[in-house]
Amino acid sequence: MINTNTIKPDMPVVCSLDGQFAEVDHLEGADTIKLKRDEDGHHHYIPLDWVVSTQDGKVKIDRSGEEAMQQWSTKPS
């Protein structure tokens, strides 16, 4: 289980291949990360279940950036 206190605004969100695809806006509720707006001005949401670590000032998830962007939500869960 990830310690949610280690997830801070502006942290880069990196995929399983270590590529950054987003930044944290803030935690939304107990189990969701709200991401900063994309280039089109939209927020996206990812579940904490995807997070595998928060080391080195990054939020690392368990899938590729492409997968994450296909599966993220446009509304909090």
PDB file of N, CA, C and O in Angstrom:
ATOM      1  N   MET A   1       0.847  -1.191   0.000  1.00  0.00           N
ATOM      2  CA  MET A   1       0.000   0.000   0.000  1.00  0.00           C
ATOM      3  C   MET A   1       0.887   1.247   0.000  1.00  0.00           C
ATOM      4  O   MET A   1       1.825   1.352   0.791  1.00  0.00           O
ATOM      5  N   ILE A   2       0.587   2.171  -0.877  1.00  0.00           N
ATOM      6  CA  ILE A   2       1.346   3.408  -1.005  1.00  0.00           C
ATOM      7  C   ILE A   2       0.931   4.390   0.091  1.00  0.00           C
ATOM      8  O   ILE A   2      -0.255   4.553   0.375  1.00  0.00           O
ATOM      9  N   ASN A   3       1.914   5.032   0.695  1.00  0.00           N
ATOM     10  CA  ASN A   3       1.648   6.075   1.670  1.00  0.00           C
ATOM     11  C   ASN A   3       1.236   7.332   0.909  1.00  0.00           C
ATOM     12  O   ASN A   3       2.064   7.951   0.242  1.00  0.00           O
ATOM     13  N   THR A   4      -0.017   7.708   1.003  1.00  0.00           N
ATOM     14  CA  THR A   4      -0.524   8.854   0.236  1.00  0.00           C
ATOM     15  C   THR A   4       0.109  10.170   0.665  1.00  0.00           C
ATOM     16  O   THR A   4       0.047  11.147  -0.081  1.00  0.00           O
ATOM     17  N   ASN A   5       0.719  10.219   1.852  1.00  0.00           N
ATOM     18  CA  ASN A   5       1.400  11.440   2.286  1.00  0.00           C
ATOM     19  C   ASN A   5       2.626  11.752   1.437  1.00  0.00           C
ATOM     20  O   ASN A   5       3.127  12.877   1.461  1.00  0.00           O
ATOM     21  N   THR A   6       3.111  10.769   0.688  1.00  0.00           N
ATOM     22  CA  THR A   6       4.295  10.991  -0.152  1.00  0.00           C
ATOM     23  C   THR A   6       3.924  11.549  -1.522  1.00  0.00           C
ATOM     24  O   THR A   6       4.809  11.929  -2.289  1.00  0.00           O
ATOM     25  N   ILE A   7       2.634  11.606  -1.845  1.00  0.00           N
ATOM     26  CA  ILE A   7       2.183  12.131  -3.139  1.00  0.00           C
ATOM     27  C   ILE A   7       1.838  13.603  -2.965  1.00  0.00           C
ATOM     28  O   ILE A   7       0.934  13.963  -2.212  1.00  0.00           O
ATOM     29  N   LYS A   8       2.575  14.440  -3.677  1.00  0.00           N
ATOM     30  CA  LYS A   8       2.448  15.892  -3.535  1.00  0.00           C
ATOM     31  C   LYS A   8       2.108  16.542  -4.881  1.00  0.00           C
ATOM     32  O   LYS A   8       2.411  15.995  -5.941  1.00  0.00           O
ATOM     33  N   PRO A   9       1.471  17.720  -4.820  1.00  0.00           N
ATOM     34  CA  PRO A   9       1.217  18.463  -6.063  1.00  0.00           C
ATOM     35  C   PRO A   9       2.522  18.713  -6.830  1.00  0.00           C
ATOM     36  O   PRO A   9       3.589  18.879  -6.239  1.00  0.00           O
ATOM     37  N   ASP A  10       2.407  18.733  -8.135  1.00  0.00           N
ATOM     38  CA  ASP A  10       3.510  19.000  -9.071  1.00  0.00           C
ATOM     39  C   ASP A  10       4.481  17.838  -9.260  1.00  0.00           C
ATOM     40  O   ASP A  10       5.429  17.963 -10.036  1.00  0.00           O
ATOM     41  N   MET A  11       4.275  16.702  -8.570  1.00  0.00           N
ATOM     42  CA  MET A  11       5.160  15.558  -8.785  1.00  0.00           C
ATOM     43  C   MET A  11       4.937  15.008 -10.185  1.00  0.00           C
ATOM     44  O   MET A  11       3.796  14.916 -10.639  1.00  0.00           O
ATOM     45  N   PRO A  12       6.016  14.639 -10.879  1.00  0.00           N
ATOM     46  CA  PRO A  12       5.847  13.988 -12.173  1.00  0.00           C
ATOM     47  C   PRO A  12       5.236  12.602 -11.992  1.00  0.00           C
ATOM     48  O   PRO A  12       5.520  11.908 -11.016  1.00  0.00           O
ATOM     49  N   VAL A  13       4.399  12.213 -12.941  1.00  0.00           N
ATOM     50  CA  VAL A  13       3.831  10.864 -12.964  1.00  0.00           C
ATOM     51  C   VAL A  13       4.504  10.151 -14.129  1.00  0.00           C
ATOM     52  O   VAL A  13       4.397  10.579 -15.278  1.00  0.00           O
ATOM     53  N   VAL A  14       5.201   9.053 -13.820  1.00  0.00           N
ATOM     54  CA  VAL A  14       5.953   8.324 -14.831  1.00  0.00           C
ATOM     55  C   VAL A  14       5.369   6.930 -15.022  1.00  0.00           C
ATOM     56  O   VAL A  14       4.823   6.322 -14.101  1.00  0.00           O
ATOM     57  N   CYS A  15       5.505   6.453 -16.243  1.00  0.00           N
ATOM     58  CA  CYS A  15       4.957   5.141 -16.594  1.00  0.00           C
ATOM     59  C   CYS A  15       5.951   4.039 -16.253  1.00  0.00           C
ATOM     60  O   CYS A  15       7.032   4.304 -15.728  1.00  0.00           O
ATOM     61  N   SER A  16       5.577   2.809 -16.555  1.00  0.00           N
ATOM     62  CA  SER A  16       6.421   1.652 -16.268  1.00  0.00           C
ATOM     63  C   SER A  16       7.734   1.696 -17.052  1.00  0.00           C
ATOM     64  O   SER A  16       8.683   0.995 -16.702  1.00  0.00           O
ATOM     65  N   LEU A  17       7.799   2.505 -18.097  1.00  0.00           N
ATOM     66  CA  LEU A  17       9.022   2.658 -18.899  1.00  0.00           C
ATOM     67  C   LEU A  17       9.806   3.899 -18.484  1.00  0.00           C
ATOM     68  O   LEU A  17      10.753   4.290 -19.166  1.00  0.00           O
ATOM     69  N   ASP A  18       9.415   4.522 -17.365  1.00  0.00           N
ATOM     70  CA  ASP A  18      10.050   5.701 -16.782  1.00  0.00           C
ATOM     71  C   ASP A  18       9.839   6.993 -17.561  1.00  0.00           C
ATOM     72  O   ASP A  18      10.520   7.983 -17.293  1.00  0.00           O
ATOM     73  N   GLY A  19       8.933   7.010 -18.498  1.00  0.00           N
ATOM     74  CA  GLY A  19       8.619   8.243 -19.214  1.00  0.00           C
ATOM     75  C   GLY A  19       7.528   9.027 -18.505  1.00  0.00           C
ATOM     76  O   GLY A  19       6.516   8.459 -18.093  1.00  0.00           O
ATOM     77  N   GLN A  20       7.732  10.330 -18.362  1.00  0.00           N
ATOM     78  CA  GLN A  20       6.719  11.166 -17.720  1.00  0.00           C
ATOM     79  C   GLN A  20       5.588  11.441 -18.697  1.00  0.00           C
ATOM     80  O   GLN A  20       5.824  11.807 -19.849  1.00  0.00           O
ATOM     81  N   PHE A  21       4.346  11.260 -18.224  1.00  0.00           N
ATOM     82  CA  PHE A  21       3.199  11.546 -19.076  1.00  0.00           C
ATOM     83  C   PHE A  21       2.210  12.504 -18.427  1.00  0.00           C
ATOM     84  O   PHE A  21       1.237  12.913 -19.060  1.00  0.00           O
ATOM     85  N   ALA A  22       2.456  12.871 -17.147  1.00  0.00           N
ATOM     86  CA  ALA A  22       1.526  13.775 -16.451  1.00  0.00           C
ATOM     87  C   ALA A  22       2.205  14.318 -15.205  1.00  0.00           C
ATOM     88  O   ALA A  22       3.326  13.939 -14.865  1.00  0.00           O
ATOM     89  N   GLU A  23       1.480  15.234 -14.518  1.00  0.00           N
ATOM     90  CA  GLU A  23       1.903  15.751 -13.220  1.00  0.00           C
ATOM     91  C   GLU A  23       0.714  15.709 -12.270  1.00  0.00           C
ATOM     92  O   GLU A  23      -0.437  15.865 -12.678  1.00  0.00           O
ATOM     93  N   VAL A  24       1.016  15.497 -11.003  1.00  0.00           N
ATOM     94  CA  VAL A  24      -0.026  15.462  -9.969  1.00  0.00           C
ATOM     95  C   VAL A  24      -0.585  16.868  -9.758  1.00  0.00           C
ATOM     96  O   VAL A  24       0.168  17.830  -9.607  1.00  0.00           O
ATOM     97  N   ASP A  25      -1.907  16.974  -9.750  1.00  0.00           N
ATOM     98  CA  ASP A  25      -2.565  18.204  -9.307  1.00  0.00           C
ATOM     99  C   ASP A  25      -2.775  18.081  -7.797  1.00  0.00           C
ATOM    100  O   ASP A  25      -2.290  18.908  -7.024  1.00  0.00           O
ATOM    101  N   HIS A  26      -3.508  17.032  -7.386  1.00  0.00           N
ATOM    102  CA  HIS A  26      -3.684  16.730  -5.962  1.00  0.00           C
ATOM    103  C   HIS A  26      -4.394  15.386  -5.817  1.00  0.00           C
ATOM    104  O   HIS A  26      -4.872  14.815  -6.797  1.00  0.00           O
ATOM    105  N   LEU A  27      -4.454  14.890  -4.581  1.00  0.00           N
ATOM    106  CA  LEU A  27      -5.232  13.680  -4.310  1.00  0.00           C
ATOM    107  C   LEU A  27      -6.704  14.054  -4.281  1.00  0.00           C
ATOM    108  O   LEU A  27      -7.090  15.083  -3.727  1.00  0.00           O
ATOM    109  N   GLU A  28      -7.501  13.217  -4.876  1.00  0.00           N
ATOM    110  CA  GLU A  28      -8.952  13.425  -4.932  1.00  0.00           C
ATOM    111  C   GLU A  28      -9.582  12.276  -4.158  1.00  0.00           C
ATOM    112  O   GLU A  28      -9.645  11.149  -4.650  1.00  0.00           O
ATOM    113  N   GLY A  29     -10.044  12.560  -2.960  1.00  0.00           N
ATOM    114  CA  GLY A  29     -10.599  11.505  -2.129  1.00  0.00           C
ATOM    115  C   GLY A  29      -9.497  10.599  -1.613  1.00  0.00           C
ATOM    116  O   GLY A  29      -8.330  10.987  -1.551  1.00  0.00           O
ATOM    117  N   ALA A  30      -9.885   9.386  -1.243  1.00  0.00           N
ATOM    118  CA  ALA A  30      -8.940   8.458  -0.622  1.00  0.00           C
ATOM    119  C   ALA A  30      -8.205   7.571  -1.610  1.00  0.00           C
ATOM    120  O   ALA A  30      -7.206   6.948  -1.247  1.00  0.00           O
ATOM    121  N   ASP A  31      -8.679   7.495  -2.863  1.00  0.00           N
ATOM    122  CA  ASP A  31      -8.092   6.503  -3.768  1.00  0.00           C
ATOM    123  C   ASP A  31      -7.886   6.972  -5.200  1.00  0.00           C
ATOM    124  O   ASP A  31      -7.792   6.147  -6.110  1.00  0.00           O
ATOM    125  N   THR A  32      -7.813   8.289  -5.419  1.00  0.00           N
ATOM    126  CA  THR A  32      -7.682   8.812  -6.778  1.00  0.00           C
ATOM    127  C   THR A  32      -6.690   9.972  -6.812  1.00  0.00           C
ATOM    128  O   THR A  32      -6.642  10.793  -5.896  1.00  0.00           O
ATOM    129  N   ILE A  33      -5.904  10.026  -7.877  1.00  0.00           N
ATOM    130  CA  ILE A  33      -5.006  11.150  -8.115  1.00  0.00           C
ATOM    131  C   ILE A  33      -5.579  11.983  -9.254  1.00  0.00           C
ATOM    132  O   ILE A  33      -5.840  11.471 -10.343  1.00  0.00           O
ATOM    133  N   LYS A  34      -5.769  13.262  -8.990  1.00  0.00           N
ATOM    134  CA  LYS A  34      -6.190  14.188 -10.036  1.00  0.00           C
ATOM    135  C   LYS A  34      -4.917  14.728 -10.679  1.00  0.00           C
ATOM    136  O   LYS A  34      -4.018  15.212  -9.991  1.00  0.00           O
ATOM    137  N   LEU A  35      -4.849  14.640 -12.003  1.00  0.00           N
ATOM    138  CA  LEU A  35      -3.682  15.112 -12.738  1.00  0.00           C
ATOM    139  C   LEU A  35      -3.897  16.538 -13.211  1.00  0.00           C
ATOM    140  O   LEU A  35      -5.030  16.985 -13.392  1.00  0.00           O
ATOM    141  N   LYS A  36      -2.797  17.240 -13.408  1.00  0.00           N
ATOM    142  CA  LYS A  36      -2.881  18.610 -13.928  1.00  0.00           C
ATOM    143  C   LYS A  36      -3.491  18.589 -15.324  1.00  0.00           C
ATOM    144  O   LYS A  36      -3.481  17.566 -16.009  1.00  0.00           O
ATOM    145  N   ARG A  37      -4.015  19.722 -15.724  1.00  0.00           N
ATOM    146  CA  ARG A  37      -4.654  19.845 -17.042  1.00  0.00           C
ATOM    147  C   ARG A  37      -3.678  19.476 -18.163  1.00  0.00           C
ATOM    148  O   ARG A  37      -2.490  19.797 -18.110  1.00  0.00           O
ATOM    149  N   ASP A  38      -4.211  18.799 -19.171  1.00  0.00           N
ATOM    150  CA  ASP A  38      -3.409  18.483 -20.346  1.00  0.00           C
ATOM    151  C   ASP A  38      -3.383  19.687 -21.284  1.00  0.00           C
ATOM    152  O   ASP A  38      -3.919  20.744 -20.950  1.00  0.00           O
ATOM    153  N   GLU A  39      -2.771  19.535 -22.442  1.00  0.00           N
ATOM    154  CA  GLU A  39      -2.652  20.669 -23.375  1.00  0.00           C
ATOM    155  C   GLU A  39      -4.006  21.140 -23.902  1.00  0.00           C
ATOM    156  O   GLU A  39      -4.118  22.254 -24.413  1.00  0.00           O
ATOM    157  N   ASP A  40      -5.030  20.300 -23.780  1.00  0.00           N
ATOM    158  CA  ASP A  40      -6.377  20.694 -24.202  1.00  0.00           C
ATOM    159  C   ASP A  40      -7.182  21.307 -23.052  1.00  0.00           C
ATOM    160  O   ASP A  40      -8.343  21.676 -23.225  1.00  0.00           O
ATOM    161  N   GLY A  41      -6.553  21.411 -21.876  1.00  0.00           N
ATOM    162  CA  GLY A  41      -7.209  22.034 -20.734  1.00  0.00           C
ATOM    163  C   GLY A  41      -8.073  21.109 -19.904  1.00  0.00           C
ATOM    164  O   GLY A  41      -8.905  21.577 -19.126  1.00  0.00           O
ATOM    165  N   HIS A  42      -7.891  19.783 -20.054  1.00  0.00           N
ATOM    166  CA  HIS A  42      -8.708  18.807 -19.326  1.00  0.00           C
ATOM    167  C   HIS A  42      -7.917  18.148 -18.202  1.00  0.00           C
ATOM    168  O   HIS A  42      -6.739  17.826 -18.358  1.00  0.00           O
ATOM    169  N   HIS A  43      -8.584  17.955 -17.073  1.00  0.00           N
ATOM    170  CA  HIS A  43      -8.007  17.163 -15.986  1.00  0.00           C
ATOM    171  C   HIS A  43      -8.309  15.691 -16.263  1.00  0.00           C
ATOM    172  O   HIS A  43      -9.303  15.362 -16.911  1.00  0.00           O
ATOM    173  N   HIS A  44      -7.443  14.816 -15.768  1.00  0.00           N
ATOM    174  CA  HIS A  44      -7.663  13.376 -15.828  1.00  0.00           C
ATOM    175  C   HIS A  44      -7.408  12.811 -14.444  1.00  0.00           C
ATOM    176  O   HIS A  44      -6.765  13.447 -13.609  1.00  0.00           O
ATOM    177  N   TYR A  45      -7.916  11.612 -14.209  1.00  0.00           N
ATOM    178  CA  TYR A  45      -7.841  10.968 -12.903  1.00  0.00           C
ATOM    179  C   TYR A  45      -7.316   9.547 -13.070  1.00  0.00           C
ATOM    180  O   TYR A  45      -7.698   8.832 -13.997  1.00  0.00           O
ATOM    181  N   ILE A  46      -6.437   9.155 -12.159  1.00  0.00           N
ATOM    182  CA  ILE A  46      -5.950   7.774 -12.145  1.00  0.00           C
ATOM    183  C   ILE A  46      -6.130   7.213 -10.736  1.00  0.00           C
ATOM    184  O   ILE A  46      -6.030   7.949  -9.754  1.00  0.00           O
ATOM    185  N   PRO A  47      -6.397   5.908 -10.637  1.00  0.00           N
ATOM    186  CA  PRO A  47      -6.566   5.301  -9.306  1.00  0.00           C
ATOM    187  C   PRO A  47      -5.222   5.080  -8.613  1.00  0.00           C
ATOM    188  O   PRO A  47      -4.209   4.835  -9.267  1.00  0.00           O
ATOM    189  N   LEU A  48      -5.226   5.169  -7.300  1.00  0.00           N
ATOM    190  CA  LEU A  48      -4.013   4.880  -6.528  1.00  0.00           C
ATOM    191  C   LEU A  48      -3.547   3.443  -6.736  1.00  0.00           C
ATOM    192  O   LEU A  48      -2.366   3.147  -6.553  1.00  0.00           O
ATOM    193  N   ASP A  49      -4.452   2.553  -7.114  1.00  0.00           N
ATOM    194  CA  ASP A  49      -4.090   1.148  -7.360  1.00  0.00           C
ATOM    195  C   ASP A  49      -3.001   1.009  -8.419  1.00  0.00           C
ATOM    196  O   ASP A  49      -2.272   0.017  -8.423  1.00  0.00           O
ATOM    197  N   TRP A  50      -2.882   1.975  -9.307  1.00  0.00           N
ATOM    198  CA  TRP A  50      -1.866   1.914 -10.362  1.00  0.00           C
ATOM    199  C   TRP A  50      -0.472   2.245  -9.850  1.00  0.00           C
ATOM    200  O   TRP A  50       0.518   1.870 -10.479  1.00  0.00           O
ATOM    201  N   VAL A  51      -0.377   2.932  -8.734  1.00  0.00           N
ATOM    202  CA  VAL A  51       0.906   3.436  -8.238  1.00  0.00           C
ATOM    203  C   VAL A  51       1.715   2.295  -7.620  1.00  0.00           C
ATOM    204  O   VAL A  51       1.237   1.564  -6.753  1.00  0.00           O
ATOM    205  N   VAL A  52       2.966   2.168  -8.097  1.00  0.00           N
ATOM    206  CA  VAL A  52       3.856   1.137  -7.546  1.00  0.00           C
ATOM    207  C   VAL A  52       4.924   1.733  -6.634  1.00  0.00           C
ATOM    208  O   VAL A  52       5.463   1.028  -5.781  1.00  0.00           O
ATOM    209  N   SER A  53       5.241   3.024  -6.799  1.00  0.00           N
ATOM    210  CA  SER A  53       6.210   3.662  -5.908  1.00  0.00           C
ATOM    211  C   SER A  53       6.110   5.177  -6.015  1.00  0.00           C
ATOM    212  O   SER A  53       5.555   5.730  -6.965  1.00  0.00           O
ATOM    213  N   THR A  54       6.668   5.816  -5.006  1.00  0.00           N
ATOM    214  CA  THR A  54       6.752   7.282  -4.989  1.00  0.00           C
ATOM    215  C   THR A  54       8.176   7.680  -4.613  1.00  0.00           C
ATOM    216  O   THR A  54       8.379   8.593  -3.813  1.00  0.00           O
ATOM    217  N   GLN A  55       9.141   7.006  -5.181  1.00  0.00           N
ATOM    218  CA  GLN A  55      10.541   7.283  -4.879  1.00  0.00           C
ATOM    219  C   GLN A  55      11.101   8.327  -5.824  1.00  0.00           C
ATOM    220  O   GLN A  55      10.571   8.546  -6.913  1.00  0.00           O
ATOM    221  N   ASP A  56      12.179   8.968  -5.396  1.00  0.00           N
ATOM    222  CA  ASP A  56      12.903   9.946  -6.212  1.00  0.00           C
ATOM    223  C   ASP A  56      12.021  11.105  -6.659  1.00  0.00           C
ATOM    224  O   ASP A  56      12.253  11.699  -7.711  1.00  0.00           O
ATOM    225  N   GLY A  57      10.999  11.426  -5.848  1.00  0.00           N
ATOM    226  CA  GLY A  57      10.153  12.568  -6.173  1.00  0.00           C
ATOM    227  C   GLY A  57       9.228  12.347  -7.344  1.00  0.00           C
ATOM    228  O   GLY A  57       8.734  13.308  -7.934  1.00  0.00           O
ATOM    229  N   LYS A  58       8.979  11.074  -7.698  1.00  0.00           N
ATOM    230  CA  LYS A  58       8.109  10.730  -8.822  1.00  0.00           C
ATOM    231  C   LYS A  58       7.050   9.742  -8.377  1.00  0.00           C
ATOM    232  O   LYS A  58       7.265   8.935  -7.472  1.00  0.00           O
ATOM    233  N   VAL A  59       5.899   9.823  -9.034  1.00  0.00           N
ATOM    234  CA  VAL A  59       4.852   8.821  -8.853  1.00  0.00           C
ATOM    235  C   VAL A  59       4.982   7.857 -10.026  1.00  0.00           C
ATOM    236  O   VAL A  59       4.735   8.234 -11.172  1.00  0.00           O
ATOM    237  N   LYS A  60       5.368   6.620  -9.744  1.00  0.00           N
ATOM    238  CA  LYS A  60       5.552   5.616 -10.805  1.00  0.00           C
ATOM    239  C   LYS A  60       4.353   4.685 -10.820  1.00  0.00           C
ATOM    240  O   LYS A  60       3.923   4.196  -9.776  1.00  0.00           O
ATOM    241  N   ILE A  61       3.812   4.442 -12.016  1.00  0.00           N
ATOM    242  CA  ILE A  61       2.660   3.555 -12.139  1.00  0.00           C
ATOM    243  C   ILE A  61       3.046   2.238 -12.813  1.00  0.00           C
ATOM    244  O   ILE A  61       4.166   2.081 -13.300  1.00  0.00           O
ATOM    245  N   ASP A  62       2.115   1.310 -12.832  1.00  0.00           N
ATOM    246  CA  ASP A  62       2.370  -0.063 -13.273  1.00  0.00           C
ATOM    247  C   ASP A  62       2.089  -0.338 -14.743  1.00  0.00           C
ATOM    248  O   ASP A  62       2.045  -1.498 -15.154  1.00  0.00           O
ATOM    249  N   ARG A  63       1.898   0.699 -15.534  1.00  0.00           N
ATOM    250  CA  ARG A  63       1.583   0.490 -16.962  1.00  0.00           C
ATOM    251  C   ARG A  63       2.260   1.547 -17.806  1.00  0.00           C
ATOM    252  O   ARG A  63       2.796   2.528 -17.290  1.00  0.00           O
ATOM    253  N   SER A  64       2.229   1.336 -19.109  1.00  0.00           N
ATOM    254  CA  SER A  64       2.848   2.311 -20.013  1.00  0.00           C
ATOM    255  C   SER A  64       2.032   3.599 -20.030  1.00  0.00           C
ATOM    256  O   SER A  64       0.853   3.602 -19.674  1.00  0.00           O
ATOM    257  N   GLY A  65       2.654   4.671 -20.437  1.00  0.00           N
ATOM    258  CA  GLY A  65       1.947   5.943 -20.545  1.00  0.00           C
ATOM    259  C   GLY A  65       0.801   5.863 -21.527  1.00  0.00           C
ATOM    260  O   GLY A  65      -0.262   6.440 -21.300  1.00  0.00           O
ATOM    261  N   GLU A  66       1.015   5.147 -22.622  1.00  0.00           N
ATOM    262  CA  GLU A  66      -0.041   4.980 -23.627  1.00  0.00           C
ATOM    263  C   GLU A  66      -1.247   4.275 -23.028  1.00  0.00           C
ATOM    264  O   GLU A  66      -2.384   4.706 -23.220  1.00  0.00           O
ATOM    265  N   GLU A  67      -0.997   3.181 -22.296  1.00  0.00           N
ATOM    266  CA  GLU A  67      -2.090   2.460 -21.623  1.00  0.00           C
ATOM    267  C   GLU A  67      -2.814   3.361 -20.633  1.00  0.00           C
ATOM    268  O   GLU A  67      -4.044   3.399 -20.590  1.00  0.00           O
ATOM    269  N   ALA A  68      -2.031   4.086 -19.836  1.00  0.00           N
ATOM    270  CA  ALA A  68      -2.615   4.959 -18.820  1.00  0.00           C
ATOM    271  C   ALA A  68      -3.520   5.999 -19.451  1.00  0.00           C
ATOM    272  O   ALA A  68      -4.615   6.256 -18.951  1.00  0.00           O
ATOM    273  N   MET A  69      -3.072   6.600 -20.547  1.00  0.00           N
ATOM    274  CA  MET A  69      -3.867   7.642 -21.189  1.00  0.00           C
ATOM    275  C   MET A  69      -5.126   7.073 -21.849  1.00  0.00           C
ATOM    276  O   MET A  69      -6.115   7.788 -22.016  1.00  0.00           O
ATOM    277  N   GLN A  70      -5.094   5.800 -22.221  1.00  0.00           N
ATOM    278  CA  GLN A  70      -6.294   5.158 -22.763  1.00  0.00           C
ATOM    279  C   GLN A  70      -7.283   4.815 -21.652  1.00  0.00           C
ATOM    280  O   GLN A  70      -8.491   4.762 -21.882  1.00  0.00           O
ATOM    281  N   GLN A  71      -6.759   4.581 -20.435  1.00  0.00           N
ATOM    282  CA  GLN A  71      -7.596   4.089 -19.351  1.00  0.00           C
ATOM    283  C   GLN A  71      -7.947   5.131 -18.289  1.00  0.00           C
ATOM    284  O   GLN A  71      -8.826   4.891 -17.460  1.00  0.00           O
ATOM    285  N   TRP A  72      -7.271   6.287 -18.302  1.00  0.00           N
ATOM    286  CA  TRP A  72      -7.589   7.273 -17.263  1.00  0.00           C
ATOM    287  C   TRP A  72      -8.999   7.782 -17.423  1.00  0.00           C
ATOM    288  O   TRP A  72      -9.623   7.607 -18.469  1.00  0.00           O
ATOM    289  N   SER A  73      -9.493   8.408 -16.388  1.00  0.00           N
ATOM    290  CA  SER A  73     -10.860   8.894 -16.366  1.00  0.00           C
ATOM    291  C   SER A  73     -10.875  10.411 -16.485  1.00  0.00           C
ATOM    292  O   SER A  73      -9.902  11.082 -16.138  1.00  0.00           O
ATOM    293  N   THR A  74     -11.980  10.941 -16.975  1.00  0.00           N
ATOM    294  CA  THR A  74     -12.144  12.397 -17.030  1.00  0.00           C
ATOM    295  C   THR A  74     -12.986  12.895 -15.856  1.00  0.00           C
ATOM    296  O   THR A  74     -13.247  14.092 -15.728  1.00  0.00           O
ATOM    297  N   LYS A  75     -13.406  11.959 -14.999  1.00  0.00           N
ATOM    298  CA  LYS A  75     -14.193  12.303 -13.800  1.00  0.00           C
ATOM    299  C   LYS A  75     -13.654  11.498 -12.633  1.00  0.00           C
ATOM    300  O   LYS A  75     -13.195  10.372 -12.819  1.00  0.00           O
ATOM    301  N   PRO A  76     -13.704  12.066 -11.420  1.00  0.00           N
ATOM    302  CA  PRO A  76     -13.243  11.282 -10.268  1.00  0.00           C
ATOM    303  C   PRO A  76     -14.136  10.064 -10.069  1.00  0.00           C
ATOM    304  O   PRO A  76     -15.331  10.093 -10.364  1.00  0.00           O
ATOM    305  N   SER A  77     -13.528   8.994  -9.561  1.00  0.00           N
ATOM    306  CA  SER A  77     -14.311   7.763  -9.355  1.00  0.00           C
ATOM    307  C   SER A  77     -15.103   7.809  -8.078  1.00  0.00           C
ATOM    308  O   SER A  77     -15.813   6.856  -7.756  1.00  0.00           O
TER     309      SER A  77
END
